[in-house]
Amino acid sequence: MEKRGEEEEEDGEEIVCIDRSFFINDDYQLTTFTFGSQVLQLFCLQSASTDFDLTGQLVWPGAKLLNNYISQTPEMLRGCSVIELGSGVGVTGILCSKFCHDVVLTDHNEEVLKILKKNIELHSSSESTEKLEWGNSHDLNQILERHPEGFDLVLGADISFNSLASPCFLILCNSFSALGISGTANSCWLMYPEPKSWMPWLSVKLLGMDC
């Protein structure tokens, strides 16, 4: 009888279902960033989310380094068409819009894309945003259909520290380099504060793109 009572007690345990929004931190703060003479205000988190998939909600050191470089060499981007991978809150892409004639910002996470679009609206910028999951041919084809002229430059900052993502990155770069049309990206700028991830750089070099 005692054992039966224990089983009934276990069967009576309450199961709590937690909505996915419980794990999403959207407490964004308007933050000011200065790169040379350019001052940007963006909504972003001040610390990383608990979900590794939402790392795009804050500005990482690699993006700051890349933006400092861009602000010092704006003539290299004037008139260029650019696509940025893993744009996050848009700090690099929005800065590029000051110099480039066409900028496409991409990210694969819907929650990150929301704050990215909000920051673009904040700056009244003309950049376009696209969902792009590395290795997803549908996402890639959608972008290429909307931008058949291709891109002069591929940008990425702190975009891959996971070795499992490297094959997808290789496929993506190969898609850009193999198009064989005028304007197709033949240069790629990758920025990392430390040499933690060499696979993206190697992928680009293997495809013969400038890096």
Sequence and secondary structure as in RCSB ss.txt:
>XXXX:A:sequence
MEKRGEEEEEDGEEIVCIDRSFFINDDYQLTTFTFGSQVLQLFCLQSASTDFDLTGQLVWPGAKLLNNYISQTPE
MLRGCSVIELGSGVGVTGILCSKFCHDVVLTDHNEEVLKILKKNIELHSSSESTEKLEWGNSHDLNQILERHPEG
FDLVLGADISFNSLASPCFLILCNSFSALGISGTANSCWLMYPEPKSWMPWLSVKLLGMDC
>XXXX:A:secstr
 HHHHHHHHHHT       GGGG     EEEEEEETTEEEEEEE SS  SSGGGGGGS  HHHHHHHHHHHH GG
GTTT EEEESS TT HHHHHHTTT SEEEEEES HHHHHHHHHHHHHTT   EEEE  TT HHHHHHHHHH TT 
 SEEEEES    GGGHHHHHHHHHHHHTS STT   BEEEE SSS   HHHHHHHHTT B 
